[in-house]
Amino acid sequence: MTDRTPADTVAVHPDTEALVAAAAVRFVEVVVEAQAARGSASVVLTGGGTGIGLLEQVRKSPGTIDWSKLDIFWGDERFVPAGDPERNELQAREALLDHVPVDPSRVHPVAPSDGEYPDPIEAAAEYSAAVHAHLAEHGAFDLHLLGMGGEGHVNSLFPDTDAVREAHELVVAVTNSPKPPPVRVTLTLPAVRRTRHVVLVVGGAAKAEAVAAAIGGAKPVDIPAAGAQGTESTTWLLDKDAAADLQH
């Protein structure tokens, strides 16, 4: 656990369009600065409508990102076949990765259920090896993007579950997710905390109560988003509906 407060920065935007645009700007900013400082950068992507929308926006306005020097990971993945439209990897490729000159060897997806690792525990172990190798070489991820569910979940870390309580492993399999599909592979909070800049992108009135609880310092076992903190910055990007319960 870091010493910093749950949120270093909270920025409220008038609507989803403005929220997605701000998240895309932050994506480009962090990547470009990391590449300038260290020669390469790494990002951990999130799925969902907002997460994929920001990737589409980055595709339109990529700034000076050097795509050949960018490592791509995912915060979680639905353990379904490779061609399943629910896969975060597939959605990210369609939105951004298939349209920019990324180095295929630097794109690190979770194995699909119909691939070389048909057991989710084996797939989690394989993904964990890739995560550990990257962190051993680079020390940290540069950017971890996170959406949040109405009950406060991030990645596939749901309240009061073994996955959100995990204190040591960086990657775990989830076999009983309360949100379908039930089988997933996810980065844990210890992995999120191995990130320089964590950015939570959250919209909608249904998430306002959880946003306020997370920013207010709730326990991560109750509101997992409260445990998502970066080593250098933690930023909440919200639309006005998601921010409705915050004390101004």
NORCORDA-V799392 format. One record per residue. N is the residue number from 1. RES is the residue in one small letter. PHI is phi in radians with two decimals (none if undefined). OMEGA is omega in radians with two decimals (* if undefined). NEAR is the number of other ideal C-beta (glycine too) atoms within 12 Angstrom. Layout:
# NORCORDA-V799392
n=[N	N]
res=[RES	RES]
phi=[PHI	PHI]
omega=[OMEGA	OMEGA]
near=[NEAR	NEAR]
This chain:
# NORCORDA-V799392
n=[1	2	3	4	5	6	7	8	9	10	11	12	13	14	15	16	17	18	19	20	21	22	23	24	25	26	27	28	29	30	31	32	33	34	35	36	37	38	39	40	41	42	43	44	45	46	47	48	49	50	51	52	53	54	55	56	57	58	59	60	61	62	63	64	65	66	67	68	69	70	71	72	73	74	75	76	77	78	79	80	81	82	83	84	85	86	87	88	89	90	91	92	93	94	95	96	97	98	99	100	101	102	103	104	105	106	107	108	109	110	111	112	113	114	115	116	117	118	119	120	121	122	123	124	125	126	127	128	129	130	131	132	133	134	135	136	137	138	139	140	141	142	143	144	145	146	147	148	149	150	151	152	153	154	155	156	157	158	159	160	161	162	163	164	165	166	167	168	169	170	171	172	173	174	175	176	177	178	179	180	181	182	183	184	185	186	187	188	189	190	191	192	193	194	195	196	197	198	199	200	201	202	203	204	205	206	207	208	209	210	211	212	213	214	215	216	217	218	219	220	221	222	223	224	225	226	227	228	229	230	231	232	233	234	235	236	237	238	239	240	241	242	243	244	245	246	247	248]
res=[m	t	d	r	t	p	a	d	t	v	a	v	h	p	d	t	e	a	l	v	a	a	a	a	v	r	f	v	e	v	v	v	e	a	q	a	a	r	g	s	a	s	v	v	l	t	g	g	g	t	g	i	g	l	l	e	q	v	r	k	s	p	g	t	i	d	w	s	k	l	d	i	f	w	g	d	e	r	f	v	p	a	g	d	p	e	r	n	e	l	q	a	r	e	a	l	l	d	h	v	p	v	d	p	s	r	v	h	p	v	a	p	s	d	g	e	y	p	d	p	i	e	a	a	a	e	y	s	a	a	v	h	a	h	l	a	e	h	g	a	f	d	l	h	l	l	g	m	g	g	e	g	h	v	n	s	l	f	p	d	t	d	a	v	r	e	a	h	e	l	v	v	a	v	t	n	s	p	k	p	p	p	v	r	v	t	l	t	l	p	a	v	r	r	t	r	h	v	v	l	v	v	g	g	a	a	k	a	e	a	v	a	a	a	i	g	g	a	k	p	v	d	i	p	a	a	g	a	q	g	t	e	s	t	t	w	l	l	d	k	d	a	a	a	d	l	q	h]
phi=[none	-1.50	-1.50	-1.30	-1.23	-1.00	-2.43	-1.41	-2.41	-2.16	-2.12	-1.87	-2.05	-1.20	-2.77	-1.10	-1.05	-1.18	-1.09	-1.11	-1.09	-1.14	-1.13	-1.14	-1.08	-1.13	-0.94	-1.10	-1.03	-1.14	-1.12	-1.09	-1.16	-1.15	-1.13	-1.17	-1.45	-2.22	1.60	-2.64	-2.53	-2.39	-2.28	-1.95	-1.56	-2.15	-1.75	1.43	-1.05	-1.24	-1.09	-1.30	-1.04	-1.22	-1.16	-1.10	-1.20	-1.08	-1.00	-1.34	-2.36	-1.46	1.02	-1.91	-1.05	-1.63	-1.14	-1.29	-2.11	-2.29	-1.65	-2.02	-2.22	-2.16	-1.20	-2.77	-2.59	-1.32	-1.48	-2.30	-1.05	-0.98	-1.57	-1.21	-1.11	-1.37	-1.17	-1.05	-1.04	-1.06	-1.11	-1.19	-1.12	-1.14	-1.36	-2.51	-1.15	-1.32	-2.00	-2.27	-1.43	-1.23	-1.42	-0.95	-1.27	-1.84	-1.81	-2.10	-1.42	-1.31	-1.04	-1.35	-1.20	-1.79	-1.79	-1.21	-2.16	-1.28	-1.67	-1.07	-1.18	-1.16	-1.11	-1.13	-1.13	-1.14	-1.18	-1.04	-1.08	-1.16	-1.13	-1.08	-1.08	-1.13	-1.19	-1.11	-1.48	-1.94	1.53	-2.86	-1.30	-1.49	-2.44	-2.14	-1.56	-2.39	-1.59	-2.56	-1.46	-1.10	-1.65	1.70	-1.30	-2.26	0.82	-1.94	-1.84	-1.75	-0.96	0.99	-2.18	-1.05	-1.11	-1.30	-1.47	-1.01	-1.92	-2.22	-1.16	-1.54	-2.38	-2.40	-1.55	-2.02	-1.90	-2.42	-1.03	-1.21	-1.95	-1.21	-1.25	-1.30	-1.83	-2.56	-2.16	-2.46	-1.25	-1.68	-1.07	-1.01	-1.27	-1.00	-1.32	-1.65	-2.27	-1.21	-2.25	-1.77	-2.22	-1.75	-2.03	-2.38	-2.33	1.93	-1.13	-1.16	-1.84	-1.07	-1.13	-1.19	-1.03	-1.09	-1.16	-1.11	-1.20	-1.38	1.73	-1.07	-1.26	-1.02	-1.14	-1.61	-2.28	-0.92	-1.04	-1.13	-1.62	-1.56	-2.39	-1.58	-1.34	-1.99	-2.74	-2.28	-2.15	-1.81	-1.85	-2.22	-1.59	-1.13	-1.21	-1.17	-1.60	-1.07	-1.65	-1.31	-1.47	-1.57]
omega=[3.13	3.13	-2.98	3.13	-3.11	3.12	3.01	-3.08	3.00	-3.14	-3.09	-3.10	-2.98	-3.09	-3.08	-3.13	3.13	3.11	-3.14	3.13	3.13	3.12	3.11	3.09	3.14	3.08	-3.09	-3.11	-3.11	-3.11	-3.11	3.14	3.13	3.12	3.10	-3.07	-2.98	3.07	3.10	-3.14	3.07	3.10	3.03	-3.02	3.03	3.13	-3.12	-3.08	-3.13	-3.14	3.12	3.10	-3.14	3.07	3.07	3.11	3.08	3.08	-3.12	-3.06	-3.03	-3.10	-3.11	3.09	2.98	-3.04	-3.13	-3.11	-3.13	3.04	-3.09	3.02	3.05	3.13	3.05	3.13	3.02	-3.06	-3.10	3.14	-3.03	-3.09	-3.10	-3.11	3.10	-3.14	3.08	3.13	-3.11	3.13	3.14	3.10	-3.14	-3.09	-2.99	-2.86	3.12	-3.03	-3.13	-3.03	3.05	3.04	-3.09	-3.13	-3.13	3.05	-2.94	3.11	2.96	3.13	3.10	-3.09	3.14	-3.10	-3.06	-3.10	-3.07	3.08	-3.09	3.11	3.08	3.11	3.10	3.12	3.13	3.12	3.11	3.12	3.12	3.12	3.14	3.14	3.14	-3.11	3.08	-3.12	-2.98	3.08	-3.09	2.86	3.08	-3.06	3.02	3.08	-3.13	2.82	3.10	3.07	-3.09	3.09	3.06	-3.12	2.98	-2.95	3.01	3.12	-3.07	-3.12	2.99	3.10	3.10	-3.07	-3.12	3.10	-3.08	-3.04	-3.03	-3.11	3.12	-3.12	3.06	2.97	3.05	-3.07	-3.12	3.14	3.10	3.09	-3.10	-0.08	-2.99	-3.07	-3.07	2.96	-3.03	2.87	-3.14	3.07	3.05	3.09	3.09	-3.10	2.99	-3.09	3.13	-3.06	3.09	-3.13	3.08	-3.06	-2.93	3.09	3.02	-3.10	-3.11	-3.10	-3.02	-3.10	3.14	3.08	-3.12	3.13	-3.11	-3.13	3.13	3.05	3.09	3.07	-3.13	3.12	3.11	3.13	-3.03	-3.14	3.13	3.14	-3.11	-3.07	3.10	3.14	3.12	3.10	3.02	-3.03	3.01	3.02	-3.00	2.87	-3.00	3.12	3.12	-3.10	-2.96	-3.08	3.13	3.05	-3.08	*]
near=[18	23	10	20	19	33	33	22	23	28	29	28	27	17	19	27	19	24	37	35	27	35	44	36	27	36	44	33	28	38	40	28	22	31	26	18	15	22	16	27	38	38	49	53	48	45	39	38	22	41	41	34	32	42	39	29	29	39	26	20	22	26	23	15	32	24	30	19	26	40	38	42	46	44	50	50	46	37	40	30	20	24	15	20	17	25	32	43	40	27	31	38	28	19	30	37	32	19	17	27	17	29	17	17	12	27	28	37	35	49	33	28	28	16	25	15	26	18	19	35	22	21	36	35	23	27	41	32	21	33	38	22	18	32	29	13	17	26	17	32	42	43	46	46	51	50	46	45	34	27	26	41	42	49	52	47	45	33	32	18	30	21	39	37	22	30	18	12	25	36	45	38	36	36	22	17	31	21	26	14	25	19	31	41	50	49	51	38	42	31	43	45	32	33	43	33	36	48	52	54	49	53	38	27	20	19	37	26	28	37	43	30	28	44	38	23	19	25	21	35	23	25	35	42	49	37	41	50	39	37	25	27	29	35	37	44	39	43	31	24	24	40	33	22	23	25	11	10]
